[in-house]
């Protein structure tokens, strides 16, 4: 069956006994778009010097990305909205950098089905040079999958 012939799915409606017809989500996956494919988020502007490394690496590989600063603690509704709409806007993965309690990667993962890569960051107030953030990200509870890289490792590959 050709993709254009794939029948629409139906889902139950809030109104008893009716169904709502929806389009197949993967119908447009192969279309070329100018939308970012990777979202890079961080909890504070002070995280920018480290997280810029991820942006630079993606740019060098011609992978479109976007950068946002949003705090899981100060702006939880903004973070939730960003994560919920990420897939619909064309994102395929989110890289989330956070220090201290490092809640941002987990909060993002709680609101999206996209893969989330957590980057633990350190700061002048960080315990043991970022160990607090590393443990916070690496120890996410079951059902909130977050990949975790090394402390400050926004760019994994060194050229």
Number of C-alpha atoms within 10 A of each C-alpha: 6 5 10 8 7 11 12 12 12 13 11 11 11 9 8 7 7 11 13 12 13 11 11 14 10 8 11 10 9 7 7 7 11 8 12 17 19 21 22 21 27 27 25 14 12 11 19 17 11 18 25 15 16 21 23 14 16 16 12 10 9 9 13 17 19 14 18 16 17 20 21 20 14 10 12 15 13 13 23 18 13 19 23 18 13 23 16 10 12 16 20 16 20 26 24 33 31 30 29 21 16 28 21 25 31 24 20 30 24 18 17 20 16 19 16 25 23 34 32 29 27 23 14 8 10 15 13 10 16 24 18 19 26 25 15 22 29 18 14 17 11 7 8 18 21 27 17 23 17 16 20 21 18 25 18 12 8 5 3
